[in-house]
Amino acid sequence: MQTSSPDIVFACAHCSTSLVVDAAAAGMTLDCQKCGKPTTVPAGSIDAAADNAVRISDLQHQLKENASQRTEITSYINQLSIQLHRWQLRLQSLNERQEKLEAELAGLSRG
């Protein structure tokens, strides 16, 4: 009775495509099915492949969380930029009003 070798799951070193090969291919260099570039099958055990899959999943989760936080902060920056622009317009309006009032006061003082 022949027992089948466990599979090795790994990612292409060039395009990160997930690849699955028989454990007998450990250490061999194969061409990626997606990008066609040579990539080496890791010699690690199934536990290493499982750890790698968990790490990939964790990193993908962290990337999504990071993207969400970046979107939130960008939104805050946009809101504050709009508010800053409003305050700048208000200040400009008050400066123009001050110039007008000072000119009117100077005209009355001379007259």
Backbone bond lengths (Angstrom), bond angles and torsions (degrees), N, CA, C in turn:
res aa  C-N    CA-C-N  psi(-1)  N-CA   C-N-CA  omega(-1)  CA-C   N-CA-C  phi
1 M - - - 1.454 - - 1.532 109.08 -
2 Q 1.347 116.17 129.92 1.452 120.79 -177.04 1.522 108.61 -102.04
3 T 1.343 115.95 134.90 1.458 119.63 177.08 1.522 107.68 -101.43
4 S 1.317 116.17 139.97 1.459 119.45 -179.45 1.521 110.21 -80.73
5 S 1.340 114.54 145.97 1.462 120.16 178.17 1.512 109.28 -74.08
6 P 1.330 117.06 147.19 1.464 119.06 177.33 1.534 110.07 -69.49
7 D 1.306 115.55 154.02 1.462 121.01 178.72 1.521 110.86 -80.95
8 I 1.332 114.86 154.47 1.463 121.49 172.27 1.522 106.30 -111.27
9 V 1.317 115.92 126.75 1.459 121.73 177.14 1.523 106.87 -106.94
10 F 1.337 116.33 127.25 1.457 119.99 -179.52 1.521 108.82 -151.90
11 A 1.323 115.80 171.74 1.464 121.24 -178.55 1.518 109.69 -109.78
12 C 1.325 116.13 142.77 1.458 121.96 175.93 1.526 108.23 -60.32
13 A 1.331 115.98 135.82 1.467 120.88 -178.93 1.523 112.13 -68.42
14 H 1.329 117.90 -16.88 1.464 121.05 -175.91 1.527 113.37 -101.35
15 C 1.353 116.39 -46.56 1.471 118.97 -174.86 1.525 113.57 -116.18
16 S 1.326 117.57 -0.19 1.468 124.31 177.53 1.527 114.00 65.23
17 T 1.316 117.15 15.95 1.465 120.20 175.60 1.526 108.52 -65.63
18 S 1.314 116.36 137.50 1.458 121.24 178.50 1.523 109.08 -74.93
19 L 1.330 116.03 127.41 1.462 121.91 -179.02 1.519 109.66 -122.34
20 V 1.326 116.38 149.82 1.467 122.58 179.27 1.523 107.08 -130.27
21 V 1.331 116.35 126.91 1.467 120.73 177.17 1.525 108.61 -136.69
22 D 1.303 115.05 163.18 1.455 121.50 175.81 1.533 108.62 -66.74
23 A 1.306 117.27 145.96 1.468 121.75 -178.44 1.524 111.61 -59.16
24 A 1.312 118.21 -23.10 1.462 121.15 178.84 1.527 111.86 -64.73
25 A 1.339 117.88 -18.32 1.466 122.21 -179.45 1.526 112.21 -86.35
26 A 1.325 118.35 2.30 1.468 122.02 -178.14 1.523 110.24 -54.20
27 G 1.326 115.75 130.78 1.457 121.86 178.03 1.520 113.96 87.75
28 M 1.316 118.56 -11.86 1.467 121.85 -179.46 1.524 110.29 -80.16
29 T 1.327 115.55 158.09 1.453 120.98 173.99 1.518 107.86 -105.20
30 L 1.319 115.85 125.36 1.464 122.50 -178.31 1.519 109.33 -124.92
31 D 1.337 115.95 156.82 1.462 119.97 174.54 1.526 108.40 -83.67
32 C 1.323 115.49 133.60 1.471 121.13 178.79 1.528 108.95 -63.82
33 Q 1.322 116.40 139.47 1.462 121.44 -179.86 1.524 111.65 -70.20
34 K 1.342 117.00 -24.04 1.467 119.42 -177.45 1.529 111.95 -92.92
35 C 1.354 117.31 -54.94 1.467 119.73 -174.03 1.526 112.73 -96.87
36 G 1.342 117.08 -14.95 1.451 120.77 177.92 1.514 115.20 79.99
37 K 1.316 118.16 -1.64 1.467 121.18 -178.87 1.523 110.06 -84.45
38 P 1.334 116.63 150.29 1.459 119.49 -179.31 1.528 111.42 -70.13
39 T 1.307 116.04 135.64 1.457 121.68 177.30 1.520 108.00 -139.12
40 T 1.310 116.45 144.08 1.460 121.60 -175.62 1.522 110.41 -91.96
41 V 1.328 114.63 132.23 1.463 120.48 176.40 1.527 106.94 -74.27
42 P 1.336 117.55 127.02 1.465 119.03 -179.97 1.528 110.81 -64.34
43 A 1.324 114.43 147.05 1.462 119.98 -179.92 1.517 111.28 -87.91
44 G 1.345 116.77 1.41 1.458 121.17 -175.90 1.514 112.80 -67.19
45 S 1.267 114.83 169.65 1.463 121.54 -178.81 1.521 110.37 -82.09
46 I 1.308 115.59 177.36 1.460 121.11 176.98 1.527 109.95 -62.58
47 D 1.327 116.18 -34.24 1.465 119.33 178.47 1.523 110.30 -61.77
48 A 1.336 116.46 -40.03 1.464 119.80 178.53 1.523 110.11 -64.73
49 A 1.328 116.69 -40.38 1.467 120.26 178.26 1.525 110.49 -64.60
50 A 1.321 116.71 -41.34 1.466 120.76 178.45 1.531 110.18 -65.20
51 D 1.336 115.86 -42.31 1.469 119.94 177.20 1.522 110.33 -61.00
52 N 1.340 115.75 -40.98 1.453 120.76 179.25 1.526 110.51 -63.62
53 A 1.308 117.96 -42.12 1.462 121.95 178.81 1.524 110.87 -62.96
54 V 1.331 115.98 -41.14 1.470 120.37 178.01 1.525 109.76 -64.82
55 R 1.332 116.46 -41.90 1.477 121.12 -179.98 1.532 110.00 -64.24
56 I 1.331 116.75 -42.25 1.464 120.56 178.17 1.522 110.25 -61.11
57 S 1.317 116.63 -45.25 1.461 121.13 179.19 1.528 110.78 -61.25
58 D 1.334 116.27 -42.87 1.460 121.15 179.45 1.531 110.79 -63.72
59 L 1.328 116.89 -43.31 1.460 120.33 179.61 1.527 111.30 -65.69
60 Q 1.340 117.17 -38.81 1.457 120.08 177.18 1.521 110.92 -63.47
61 H 1.337 116.57 -40.01 1.468 120.82 177.01 1.532 110.21 -63.09
62 Q 1.326 116.49 -44.14 1.462 120.31 179.39 1.521 111.46 -63.60
63 L 1.336 117.26 -38.18 1.464 120.74 177.29 1.524 111.24 -63.02
64 K 1.339 117.03 -42.22 1.467 120.65 178.35 1.529 110.59 -63.76
65 E 1.333 115.69 -43.65 1.466 120.00 179.07 1.525 110.30 -63.10
66 N 1.328 116.43 -42.39 1.461 121.39 178.78 1.529 110.71 -61.78
67 A 1.320 116.55 -43.78 1.464 120.74 179.14 1.523 110.88 -62.42
68 S 1.317 116.68 -39.79 1.461 121.30 178.74 1.530 110.71 -63.37
69 Q 1.333 116.14 -44.50 1.465 120.27 179.42 1.524 111.29 -66.48
70 R 1.344 117.11 -37.51 1.462 120.51 177.56 1.528 110.25 -62.97
71 T 1.333 116.39 -42.15 1.466 121.03 178.82 1.523 110.45 -61.96
72 E 1.333 116.00 -43.66 1.467 120.65 179.72 1.526 111.14 -62.19
73 I 1.320 117.06 -45.77 1.466 120.95 -178.62 1.525 110.51 -67.00
74 T 1.330 117.09 -40.11 1.462 120.53 177.52 1.525 110.37 -60.55
75 S 1.319 116.07 -39.28 1.462 120.40 177.71 1.529 110.72 -63.03
76 Y 1.338 116.74 -44.27 1.470 120.50 177.44 1.524 110.69 -60.26
77 I 1.322 116.92 -43.70 1.464 121.05 -179.86 1.522 109.90 -61.59
78 N 1.332 117.08 -43.87 1.466 120.41 179.11 1.518 111.54 -62.31
79 Q 1.338 116.71 -43.67 1.463 120.66 179.19 1.528 110.64 -62.13
80 L 1.337 116.01 -44.40 1.462 119.64 -178.97 1.532 111.58 -69.58
81 S 1.313 117.28 -32.54 1.465 120.76 176.72 1.526 110.16 -64.60
82 I 1.321 115.89 -41.47 1.466 120.14 177.34 1.529 109.91 -63.59
83 Q 1.324 116.77 -44.59 1.465 120.65 179.41 1.532 110.77 -62.68
84 L 1.341 116.47 -42.36 1.465 120.61 178.20 1.522 110.04 -60.66
85 H 1.316 118.07 -43.64 1.464 121.51 178.96 1.532 110.81 -60.97
86 R 1.327 116.74 -41.18 1.474 120.48 177.91 1.526 111.18 -61.41
87 W 1.345 116.55 -44.07 1.458 120.29 179.35 1.530 110.89 -65.97
88 Q 1.334 117.75 -36.25 1.461 120.76 177.94 1.523 110.69 -65.25
89 L 1.337 116.99 -40.96 1.462 120.47 176.94 1.528 110.93 -64.41
90 R 1.318 115.73 -40.74 1.480 120.16 178.98 1.522 110.42 -63.90
91 L 1.332 117.28 -42.15 1.466 121.44 178.56 1.528 110.29 -64.01
92 Q 1.318 116.59 -42.08 1.466 120.34 178.07 1.530 110.14 -60.96
93 S 1.314 116.70 -42.80 1.459 121.63 178.73 1.531 110.69 -62.09
94 L 1.325 116.56 -43.26 1.476 120.12 179.48 1.522 111.62 -67.39
95 N 1.332 117.59 -37.17 1.468 120.54 177.31 1.524 111.01 -64.95
96 E 1.336 116.80 -41.44 1.464 120.74 177.54 1.527 110.40 -64.62
97 R 1.313 116.72 -40.22 1.470 120.81 178.82 1.524 110.25 -64.72
98 Q 1.352 115.85 -41.29 1.465 119.93 179.40 1.528 110.24 -61.63
99 E 1.327 117.87 -44.15 1.470 121.33 179.36 1.533 110.63 -61.00
100 K 1.320 115.49 -42.37 1.469 120.27 -179.68 1.530 110.79 -64.47
101 L 1.340 117.02 -44.93 1.465 120.88 -179.47 1.519 111.06 -66.08
102 E 1.339 116.75 -40.68 1.475 119.93 179.05 1.526 110.71 -65.08
103 A 1.344 116.90 -38.39 1.478 119.94 178.27 1.526 109.54 -66.40
104 E 1.306 117.24 -40.72 1.469 120.83 179.25 1.514 110.24 -65.12
105 L 1.341 116.82 -41.96 1.473 120.70 178.52 1.515 110.96 -63.60
106 A 1.332 117.03 -42.59 1.467 120.78 179.67 1.531 110.28 -64.10
107 G 1.326 117.51 -37.81 1.469 121.11 179.27 1.519 110.89 -66.35
108 L 1.326 117.63 -38.43 1.467 120.39 179.34 1.524 111.78 -72.49
109 S 1.325 116.42 -33.51 1.462 121.08 -179.10 1.513 110.47 -68.33
110 R 1.320 118.79 -33.09 1.454 122.55 -179.27 1.536 111.38 -77.98
111 G 1.313 114.14 -28.09 1.451 118.90 -171.67 1.434 115.12 -81.96
